[in-house]
Amino acid sequence: MKKETIYVDGMTCNHCKAAVEGALKNLAGVVAAEVDLSNKNVLVQYEESKVTVEQLKEEIDDQGYDVKA
Ligand SMILES: [Cu+2]
């Protein structure tokens, strides 16, 4: 199990929060996803054997948000 904090631009409200968390949780291997709107990041817990950070970032990008790091 790994934890990664990903910084994302463009998440402004609870709709964004739900969209990003929902998309990440739909990925196989993601155990938990929690968006922090005030700090503009998302904390993801995932199984590194099933999903990569690149895939997590790609999923966030696909939702229309700008992944910073
Ligand atoms: Cu929003």
PDB file of the backbone (N, CA, C, O) and the ligand in Angstrom, with CONECT records:
HET     CU  A 101       1
ATOM      1  N   MET A   1       0.847  -1.208   0.000  1.00  0.00           N
ATOM      2  CA  MET A   1       0.000   0.000   0.000  1.00  0.00           C
ATOM      3  C   MET A   1       0.868   1.237   0.000  1.00  0.00           C
ATOM      4  O   MET A   1       1.829   1.346   0.761  1.00  0.00           O
ATOM      5  N   LYS A   2       0.515   2.163  -0.862  1.00  0.00           N
ATOM      6  CA  LYS A   2       1.274   3.395  -0.958  1.00  0.00           C
ATOM      7  C   LYS A   2       0.356   4.592  -0.816  1.00  0.00           C
ATOM      8  O   LYS A   2      -0.834   4.518  -1.122  1.00  0.00           O
ATOM      9  N   LYS A   3       0.928   5.715  -0.340  1.00  0.00           N
ATOM     10  CA  LYS A   3       0.173   6.963  -0.241  1.00  0.00           C
ATOM     11  C   LYS A   3       0.879   8.011  -1.064  1.00  0.00           C
ATOM     12  O   LYS A   3       2.101   8.145  -1.016  1.00  0.00           O
ATOM     13  N   GLU A   4       0.088   8.758  -1.827  1.00  0.00           N
ATOM     14  CA  GLU A   4       0.688   9.782  -2.670  1.00  0.00           C
ATOM     15  C   GLU A   4      -0.175  11.028  -2.612  1.00  0.00           C
ATOM     16  O   GLU A   4      -1.399  10.949  -2.719  1.00  0.00           O
ATOM     17  N   THR A   5       0.462  12.179  -2.442  1.00  0.00           N
ATOM     18  CA  THR A   5      -0.269  13.441  -2.513  1.00  0.00           C
ATOM     19  C   THR A   5      -0.022  14.054  -3.885  1.00  0.00           C
ATOM     20  O   THR A   5       1.120  14.312  -4.266  1.00  0.00           O
ATOM     21  N   ILE A   6      -1.097  14.282  -4.615  1.00  0.00           N
ATOM     22  CA  ILE A   6      -0.989  14.840  -5.964  1.00  0.00           C
ATOM     23  C   ILE A   6      -1.593  16.239  -5.956  1.00  0.00           C
ATOM     24  O   ILE A   6      -2.726  16.434  -5.517  1.00  0.00           O
ATOM     25  N   TYR A   7      -0.831  17.202  -6.443  1.00  0.00           N
ATOM     26  CA  TYR A   7      -1.311  18.586  -6.492  1.00  0.00           C
ATOM     27  C   TYR A   7      -2.041  18.846  -7.804  1.00  0.00           C
ATOM     28  O   TYR A   7      -1.552  18.522  -8.887  1.00  0.00           O
ATOM     29  N   VAL A   8      -3.233  19.445  -7.676  1.00  0.00           N
ATOM     30  CA  VAL A   8      -4.110  19.614  -8.832  1.00  0.00           C
ATOM     31  C   VAL A   8      -4.687  21.027  -8.862  1.00  0.00           C
ATOM     32  O   VAL A   8      -5.187  21.525  -7.854  1.00  0.00           O
ATOM     33  N   ASP A   9      -4.612  21.669 -10.035  1.00  0.00           N
ATOM     34  CA  ASP A   9      -5.223  22.981 -10.211  1.00  0.00           C
ATOM     35  C   ASP A   9      -6.615  22.839 -10.799  1.00  0.00           C
ATOM     36  O   ASP A   9      -6.864  21.933 -11.594  1.00  0.00           O
ATOM     37  N   GLY A  10      -7.521  23.723 -10.417  1.00  0.00           N
ATOM     38  CA  GLY A  10      -8.823  23.775 -11.048  1.00  0.00           C
ATOM     39  C   GLY A  10      -9.949  23.160 -10.240  1.00  0.00           C
ATOM     40  O   GLY A  10     -11.110  23.227 -10.645  1.00  0.00           O
ATOM     41  N   MET A  11      -9.622  22.557  -9.095  1.00  0.00           N
ATOM     42  CA  MET A  11     -10.680  21.991  -8.241  1.00  0.00           C
ATOM     43  C   MET A  11     -11.174  23.106  -7.326  1.00  0.00           C
ATOM     44  O   MET A  11     -10.437  23.590  -6.467  1.00  0.00           O
ATOM     45  N   THR A  12     -12.433  23.507  -7.521  1.00  0.00           N
ATOM     46  CA  THR A  12     -12.908  24.682  -6.797  1.00  0.00           C
ATOM     47  C   THR A  12     -14.078  24.419  -5.851  1.00  0.00           C
ATOM     48  O   THR A  12     -14.302  25.188  -4.916  1.00  0.00           O
ATOM     49  N   CYS A  13     -14.821  23.347  -6.085  1.00  0.00           N
ATOM     50  CA  CYS A  13     -16.020  23.152  -5.275  1.00  0.00           C
ATOM     51  C   CYS A  13     -16.239  21.667  -4.991  1.00  0.00           C
ATOM     52  O   CYS A  13     -15.430  20.819  -5.367  1.00  0.00           O
ATOM     53  N   ASN A  14     -17.344  21.379  -4.325  1.00  0.00           N
ATOM     54  CA  ASN A  14     -17.618  19.988  -3.969  1.00  0.00           C
ATOM     55  C   ASN A  14     -17.908  19.100  -5.174  1.00  0.00           C
ATOM     56  O   ASN A  14     -17.738  17.882  -5.118  1.00  0.00           O
ATOM     57  N   HIS A  15     -18.350  19.729  -6.267  1.00  0.00           N
ATOM     58  CA  HIS A  15     -18.546  18.950  -7.487  1.00  0.00           C
ATOM     59  C   HIS A  15     -17.196  18.445  -8.006  1.00  0.00           C
ATOM     60  O   HIS A  15     -17.063  17.284  -8.395  1.00  0.00           O
ATOM     61  N   CYS A  16     -16.215  19.319  -8.005  1.00  0.00           N
ATOM     62  CA  CYS A  16     -14.861  18.925  -8.438  1.00  0.00           C
ATOM     63  C   CYS A  16     -14.320  17.834  -7.528  1.00  0.00           C
ATOM     64  O   CYS A  16     -13.750  16.842  -7.984  1.00  0.00           O
ATOM     65  N   LYS A  17     -14.513  18.039  -6.239  1.00  0.00           N
ATOM     66  CA  LYS A  17     -14.042  17.074  -5.245  1.00  0.00           C
ATOM     67  C   LYS A  17     -14.641  15.695  -5.527  1.00  0.00           C
ATOM     68  O   LYS A  17     -13.932  14.690  -5.549  1.00  0.00           O
ATOM     69  N   ALA A  18     -15.957  15.667  -5.743  1.00  0.00           N
ATOM     70  CA  ALA A  18     -16.640  14.394  -5.988  1.00  0.00           C
ATOM     71  C   ALA A  18     -16.203  13.769  -7.310  1.00  0.00           C
ATOM     72  O   ALA A  18     -16.059  12.551  -7.408  1.00  0.00           O
ATOM     73  N   ALA A  19     -15.992  14.611  -8.332  1.00  0.00           N
ATOM     74  CA  ALA A  19     -15.601  14.098  -9.648  1.00  0.00           C
ATOM     75  C   ALA A  19     -14.231  13.436  -9.580  1.00  0.00           C
ATOM     76  O   ALA A  19     -14.041  12.337 -10.100  1.00  0.00           O
ATOM     77  N   VAL A  20     -13.285  14.101  -8.942  1.00  0.00           N
ATOM     78  CA  VAL A  20     -11.923  13.568  -8.859  1.00  0.00           C
ATOM     79  C   VAL A  20     -11.872  12.330  -7.963  1.00  0.00           C
ATOM     80  O   VAL A  20     -11.261  11.321  -8.315  1.00  0.00           O
ATOM     81  N   GLU A  21     -12.515  12.419  -6.813  1.00  0.00           N
ATOM     82  CA  GLU A  21     -12.504  11.261  -5.902  1.00  0.00           C
ATOM     83  C   GLU A  21     -13.198  10.061  -6.541  1.00  0.00           C
ATOM     84  O   GLU A  21     -12.714   8.934  -6.440  1.00  0.00           O
ATOM     85  N   GLY A  22     -14.327  10.305  -7.196  1.00  0.00           N
ATOM     86  CA  GLY A  22     -15.083   9.223  -7.814  1.00  0.00           C
ATOM     87  C   GLY A  22     -14.302   8.548  -8.928  1.00  0.00           C
ATOM     88  O   GLY A  22     -14.287   7.322  -9.034  1.00  0.00           O
ATOM     89  N   ALA A  23     -13.649   9.365  -9.765  1.00  0.00           N
ATOM     90  CA  ALA A  23     -12.883   8.819 -10.888  1.00  0.00           C
ATOM     91  C   ALA A  23     -11.725   7.972 -10.366  1.00  0.00           C
ATOM     92  O   ALA A  23     -11.458   6.889 -10.886  1.00  0.00           O
ATOM     93  N   LEU A  24     -11.051   8.461  -9.355  1.00  0.00           N
ATOM     94  CA  LEU A  24      -9.908   7.714  -8.811  1.00  0.00           C
ATOM     95  C   LEU A  24     -10.360   6.413  -8.162  1.00  0.00           C
ATOM     96  O   LEU A  24      -9.733   5.370  -8.347  1.00  0.00           O
ATOM     97  N   LYS A  25     -11.453   6.475  -7.401  1.00  0.00           N
ATOM     98  CA  LYS A  25     -11.935   5.272  -6.706  1.00  0.00           C
ATOM     99  C   LYS A  25     -12.422   4.211  -7.686  1.00  0.00           C
ATOM    100  O   LYS A  25     -12.486   3.031  -7.339  1.00  0.00           O
ATOM    101  N   ASN A  26     -12.768   4.624  -8.919  1.00  0.00           N
ATOM    102  CA  ASN A  26     -13.189   3.662  -9.933  1.00  0.00           C
ATOM    103  C   ASN A  26     -12.024   2.872 -10.503  1.00  0.00           C
ATOM    104  O   ASN A  26     -12.223   1.829 -11.126  1.00  0.00           O
ATOM    105  N   LEU A  27     -10.816   3.361 -10.292  1.00  0.00           N
ATOM    106  CA  LEU A  27      -9.637   2.660 -10.804  1.00  0.00           C
ATOM    107  C   LEU A  27      -9.332   1.452  -9.920  1.00  0.00           C
ATOM    108  O   LEU A  27      -9.368   1.533  -8.693  1.00  0.00           O
ATOM    109  N   ALA A  28      -9.031   0.326 -10.579  1.00  0.00           N
ATOM    110  CA  ALA A  28      -8.632  -0.861  -9.821  1.00  0.00           C
ATOM    111  C   ALA A  28      -7.333  -0.563  -9.092  1.00  0.00           C
ATOM    112  O   ALA A  28      -6.384  -0.051  -9.687  1.00  0.00           O
ATOM    113  N   GLY A  29      -7.288  -0.880  -7.820  1.00  0.00           N
ATOM    114  CA  GLY A  29      -6.068  -0.680  -7.051  1.00  0.00           C
ATOM    115  C   GLY A  29      -6.114   0.536  -6.152  1.00  0.00           C
ATOM    116  O   GLY A  29      -5.298   0.667  -5.240  1.00  0.00           O
ATOM    117  N   VAL A  30      -7.079   1.444  -6.406  1.00  0.00           N
ATOM    118  CA  VAL A  30      -7.206   2.623  -5.544  1.00  0.00           C
ATOM    119  C   VAL A  30      -8.047   2.266  -4.323  1.00  0.00           C
ATOM    120  O   VAL A  30      -9.187   1.819  -4.451  1.00  0.00           O
ATOM    121  N   VAL A  31      -7.482   2.464  -3.158  1.00  0.00           N
ATOM    122  CA  VAL A  31      -8.154   2.106  -1.906  1.00  0.00           C
ATOM    123  C   VAL A  31      -8.920   3.302  -1.340  1.00  0.00           C
ATOM    124  O   VAL A  31     -10.025   3.153  -0.820  1.00  0.00           O
ATOM    125  N   ALA A  32      -8.321   4.490  -1.447  1.00  0.00           N
ATOM    126  CA  ALA A  32      -8.971   5.691  -0.926  1.00  0.00           C
ATOM    127  C   ALA A  32      -8.475   6.909  -1.671  1.00  0.00           C
ATOM    128  O   ALA A  32      -7.323   6.964  -2.102  1.00  0.00           O
ATOM    129  N   ALA A  33      -9.368   7.900  -1.821  1.00  0.00           N
ATOM    130  CA  ALA A  33      -8.991   9.160  -2.453  1.00  0.00           C
ATOM    131  C   ALA A  33      -9.700  10.277  -1.717  1.00  0.00           C
ATOM    132  O   ALA A  33     -10.916  10.238  -1.535  1.00  0.00           O
ATOM    133  N   GLU A  34      -8.929  11.281  -1.291  1.00  0.00           N
ATOM    134  CA  GLU A  34      -9.502  12.374  -0.509  1.00  0.00           C
ATOM    135  C   GLU A  34      -8.964  13.703  -1.029  1.00  0.00           C
ATOM    136  O   GLU A  34      -7.769  13.988  -0.944  1.00  0.00           O
ATOM    137  N   VAL A  35      -9.886  14.512  -1.574  1.00  0.00           N
ATOM    138  CA  VAL A  35      -9.497  15.819  -2.085  1.00  0.00           C
ATOM    139  C   VAL A  35      -9.519  16.844  -0.962  1.00  0.00           C
ATOM    140  O   VAL A  35     -10.460  16.902  -0.171  1.00  0.00           O
ATOM    141  N   ASP A  36      -8.464  17.651  -0.905  1.00  0.00           N
ATOM    142  CA  ASP A  36      -8.401  18.779   0.013  1.00  0.00           C
ATOM    143  C   ASP A  36      -8.472  20.047  -0.848  1.00  0.00           C
ATOM    144  O   ASP A  36      -7.482  20.454  -1.455  1.00  0.00           O
ATOM    145  N   LEU A  37      -9.657  20.659  -0.888  1.00  0.00           N
ATOM    146  CA  LEU A  37      -9.872  21.804  -1.780  1.00  0.00           C
ATOM    147  C   LEU A  37      -9.003  23.003  -1.405  1.00  0.00           C
ATOM    148  O   LEU A  37      -8.474  23.681  -2.286  1.00  0.00           O
ATOM    149  N   SER A  38      -8.851  23.272  -0.106  1.00  0.00           N
ATOM    150  CA  SER A  38      -8.096  24.461   0.285  1.00  0.00           C
ATOM    151  C   SER A  38      -6.610  24.317  -0.004  1.00  0.00           C
ATOM    152  O   SER A  38      -5.930  25.306  -0.280  1.00  0.00           O
ATOM    153  N   ASN A  39      -6.111  23.110   0.057  1.00  0.00           N
ATOM    154  CA  ASN A  39      -4.691  22.898  -0.247  1.00  0.00           C
ATOM    155  C   ASN A  39      -4.452  22.448  -1.686  1.00  0.00           C
ATOM    156  O   ASN A  39      -3.314  22.209  -2.092  1.00  0.00           O
ATOM    157  N   LYS A  40      -5.547  22.333  -2.458  1.00  0.00           N
ATOM    158  CA  LYS A  40      -5.453  21.957  -3.873  1.00  0.00           C
ATOM    159  C   LYS A  40      -4.695  20.661  -4.098  1.00  0.00           C
ATOM    160  O   LYS A  40      -3.835  20.574  -4.975  1.00  0.00           O
ATOM    161  N   ASN A  41      -5.019  19.671  -3.308  1.00  0.00           N
ATOM    162  CA  ASN A  41      -4.370  18.390  -3.551  1.00  0.00           C
ATOM    163  C   ASN A  41      -5.327  17.239  -3.291  1.00  0.00           C
ATOM    164  O   ASN A  41      -6.417  17.412  -2.745  1.00  0.00           O
ATOM    165  N   VAL A  42      -4.880  16.057  -3.701  1.00  0.00           N
ATOM    166  CA  VAL A  42      -5.652  14.853  -3.437  1.00  0.00           C
ATOM    167  C   VAL A  42      -4.709  13.792  -2.879  1.00  0.00           C
ATOM    168  O   VAL A  42      -3.663  13.497  -3.457  1.00  0.00           O
ATOM    169  N   LEU A  43      -5.103  13.233  -1.751  1.00  0.00           N
ATOM    170  CA  LEU A  43      -4.316  12.181  -1.112  1.00  0.00           C
ATOM    171  C   LEU A  43      -4.910  10.845  -1.559  1.00  0.00           C
ATOM    172  O   LEU A  43      -6.086  10.562  -1.328  1.00  0.00           O
ATOM    173  N   VAL A  44      -4.083  10.043  -2.194  1.00  0.00           N
ATOM    174  CA  VAL A  44      -4.548   8.759  -2.732  1.00  0.00           C
ATOM    175  C   VAL A  44      -3.802   7.617  -2.058  1.00  0.00           C
ATOM    176  O   VAL A  44      -2.579   7.639  -1.923  1.00  0.00           O
ATOM    177  N   GLN A  45      -4.572   6.623  -1.641  1.00  0.00           N
ATOM    178  CA  GLN A  45      -3.971   5.378  -1.138  1.00  0.00           C
ATOM    179  C   GLN A  45      -4.220   4.316  -2.185  1.00  0.00           C
ATOM    180  O   GLN A  45      -5.352   4.137  -2.635  1.00  0.00           O
ATOM    181  N   TYR A  46      -3.181   3.617  -2.575  1.00  0.00           N
ATOM    182  CA  TYR A  46      -3.347   2.654  -3.657  1.00  0.00           C
ATOM    183  C   TYR A  46      -2.367   1.488  -3.540  1.00  0.00           C
ATOM    184  O   TYR A  46      -1.353   1.552  -2.846  1.00  0.00           O
ATOM    185  N   GLU A  47      -2.720   0.426  -4.250  1.00  0.00           N
ATOM    186  CA  GLU A  47      -1.857  -0.752  -4.331  1.00  0.00           C
ATOM    187  C   GLU A  47      -0.921  -0.558  -5.508  1.00  0.00           C
ATOM    188  O   GLU A  47      -1.357  -0.522  -6.658  1.00  0.00           O
ATOM    189  N   GLU A  48       0.357  -0.433  -5.219  1.00  0.00           N
ATOM    190  CA  GLU A  48       1.310  -0.133  -6.297  1.00  0.00           C
ATOM    191  C   GLU A  48       1.453  -1.273  -7.307  1.00  0.00           C
ATOM    192  O   GLU A  48       1.956  -1.068  -8.412  1.00  0.00           O
ATOM    193  N   SER A  49       1.008  -2.472  -6.927  1.00  0.00           N
ATOM    194  CA  SER A  49       1.072  -3.596  -7.865  1.00  0.00           C
ATOM    195  C   SER A  49      -0.039  -3.514  -8.916  1.00  0.00           C
ATOM    196  O   SER A  49       0.038  -4.165  -9.958  1.00  0.00           O
ATOM    197  N   LYS A  50      -1.073  -2.710  -8.637  1.00  0.00           N
ATOM    198  CA  LYS A  50      -2.235  -2.664  -9.541  1.00  0.00           C
ATOM    199  C   LYS A  50      -2.362  -1.382 -10.335  1.00  0.00           C
ATOM    200  O   LYS A  50      -2.942  -1.373 -11.420  1.00  0.00           O
ATOM    201  N   VAL A  51      -1.824  -0.303  -9.800  1.00  0.00           N
ATOM    202  CA  VAL A  51      -2.006   0.985 -10.482  1.00  0.00           C
ATOM    203  C   VAL A  51      -0.779   1.867 -10.222  1.00  0.00           C
ATOM    204  O   VAL A  51      -0.175   1.809  -9.151  1.00  0.00           O
ATOM    205  N   THR A  52      -0.422   2.683 -11.221  1.00  0.00           N
ATOM    206  CA  THR A  52       0.753   3.548 -11.077  1.00  0.00           C
ATOM    207  C   THR A  52       0.325   4.998 -10.840  1.00  0.00           C
ATOM    208  O   THR A  52      -0.813   5.381 -11.114  1.00  0.00           O
ATOM    209  N   VAL A  53       1.260   5.787 -10.328  1.00  0.00           N
ATOM    210  CA  VAL A  53       0.991   7.211 -10.106  1.00  0.00           C
ATOM    211  C   VAL A  53       0.631   7.887 -11.430  1.00  0.00           C
ATOM    212  O   VAL A  53      -0.222   8.773 -11.478  1.00  0.00           O
ATOM    213  N   GLU A  54       1.299   7.453 -12.505  1.00  0.00           N
ATOM    214  CA  GLU A  54       1.023   8.029 -13.824  1.00  0.00           C
ATOM    215  C   GLU A  54      -0.437   7.810 -14.207  1.00  0.00           C
ATOM    216  O   GLU A  54      -1.083   8.701 -14.757  1.00  0.00           O
ATOM    217  N   GLN A  55      -0.950   6.618 -13.911  1.00  0.00           N
ATOM    218  CA  GLN A  55      -2.358   6.327 -14.219  1.00  0.00           C
ATOM    219  C   GLN A  55      -3.289   7.187 -13.369  1.00  0.00           C
ATOM    220  O   GLN A  55      -4.330   7.640 -13.845  1.00  0.00           O
ATOM    221  N   LEU A  56      -2.915   7.411 -12.113  1.00  0.00           N
ATOM    222  CA  LEU A  56      -3.725   8.256 -11.237  1.00  0.00           C
ATOM    223  C   LEU A  56      -3.792   9.671 -11.822  1.00  0.00           C
ATOM    224  O   LEU A  56      -4.861  10.275 -11.909  1.00  0.00           O
ATOM    225  N   LYS A  57      -2.629  10.178 -12.217  1.00  0.00           N
ATOM    226  CA  LYS A  57      -2.559  11.545 -12.753  1.00  0.00           C
ATOM    227  C   LYS A  57      -3.323  11.669 -14.063  1.00  0.00           C
ATOM    228  O   LYS A  57      -3.988  12.674 -14.320  1.00  0.00           O
ATOM    229  N   GLU A  58      -3.218  10.629 -14.889  1.00  0.00           N
ATOM    230  CA  GLU A  58      -3.922  10.619 -16.166  1.00  0.00           C
ATOM    231  C   GLU A  58      -5.431  10.670 -15.941  1.00  0.00           C
ATOM    232  O   GLU A  58      -6.150  11.364 -16.660  1.00  0.00           O
ATOM    233  N   GLU A  59      -5.899   9.941 -14.952  1.00  0.00           N
ATOM    234  CA  GLU A  59      -7.324   9.906 -14.640  1.00  0.00           C
ATOM    235  C   GLU A  59      -7.820  11.282 -14.193  1.00  0.00           C
ATOM    236  O   GLU A  59      -8.903  11.716 -14.584  1.00  0.00           O
ATOM    237  N   ILE A  60      -7.024  11.960 -13.377  1.00  0.00           N
ATOM    238  CA  ILE A  60      -7.380  13.301 -12.918  1.00  0.00           C
ATOM    239  C   ILE A  60      -7.416  14.261 -14.113  1.00  0.00           C
ATOM    240  O   ILE A  60      -8.325  15.080 -14.246  1.00  0.00           O
ATOM    241  N   ASP A  61      -6.412  14.136 -14.968  1.00  0.00           N
ATOM    242  CA  ASP A  61      -6.334  14.956 -16.182  1.00  0.00           C
ATOM    243  C   ASP A  61      -7.554  14.726 -17.073  1.00  0.00           C
ATOM    244  O   ASP A  61      -8.106  15.672 -17.636  1.00  0.00           O
ATOM    245  N   ASP A  62      -7.970  13.465 -17.196  1.00  0.00           N
ATOM    246  CA  ASP A  62      -9.129  13.108 -18.019  1.00  0.00           C
ATOM    247  C   ASP A  62     -10.408  13.773 -17.509  1.00  0.00           C
ATOM    248  O   ASP A  62     -11.339  14.001 -18.282  1.00  0.00           O
ATOM    249  N   GLN A  63     -10.456  14.078 -16.230  1.00  0.00           N
ATOM    250  CA  GLN A  63     -11.627  14.735 -15.656  1.00  0.00           C
ATOM    251  C   GLN A  63     -11.611  16.236 -15.943  1.00  0.00           C
ATOM    252  O   GLN A  63     -12.569  16.943 -15.627  1.00  0.00           O
ATOM    253  N   GLY A  64     -10.529  16.717 -16.537  1.00  0.00           N
ATOM    254  CA  GLY A  64     -10.459  18.119 -16.915  1.00  0.00           C
ATOM    255  C   GLY A  64      -9.687  18.998 -15.949  1.00  0.00           C
ATOM    256  O   GLY A  64      -9.778  20.224 -16.018  1.00  0.00           O
ATOM    257  N   TYR A  65      -8.925  18.384 -15.047  1.00  0.00           N
ATOM    258  CA  TYR A  65      -8.160  19.166 -14.080  1.00  0.00           C
ATOM    259  C   TYR A  65      -6.674  19.101 -14.417  1.00  0.00           C
ATOM    260  O   TYR A  65      -6.206  18.205 -15.121  1.00  0.00           O
ATOM    261  N   ASP A  66      -5.956  20.082 -13.888  1.00  0.00           N
ATOM    262  CA  ASP A  66      -4.568  20.264 -14.245  1.00  0.00           C
ATOM    263  C   ASP A  66      -3.655  19.719 -13.141  1.00  0.00           C
ATOM    264  O   ASP A  66      -3.543  20.296 -12.059  1.00  0.00           O
ATOM    265  N   VAL A  67      -3.007  18.592 -13.449  1.00  0.00           N
ATOM    266  CA  VAL A  67      -2.124  17.975 -12.458  1.00  0.00           C
ATOM    267  C   VAL A  67      -0.790  18.726 -12.421  1.00  0.00           C
ATOM    268  O   VAL A  67      -0.134  18.907 -13.447  1.00  0.00           O
ATOM    269  N   LYS A  68      -0.406  19.157 -11.221  1.00  0.00           N
ATOM    270  CA  LYS A  68       0.838  19.933 -11.060  1.00  0.00           C
ATOM    271  C   LYS A  68       2.026  19.039 -10.738  1.00  0.00           C
ATOM    272  O   LYS A  68       3.080  19.161 -11.362  1.00  0.00           O
ATOM    273  N   ALA A  69       1.871  18.162  -9.791  1.00  0.00           N
ATOM    274  CA  ALA A  69       2.979  17.297  -9.393  1.00  0.00           C
ATOM    275  C   ALA A  69       2.446  16.101  -8.624  1.00  0.00           C
ATOM    276  O   ALA A  69       3.221  15.246  -8.197  1.00  0.00           O
TER     277      ALA A  69
HETATM  278 CU    CU A 101     -16.299  22.372  -8.976  1.00  0.00          CU2+
END
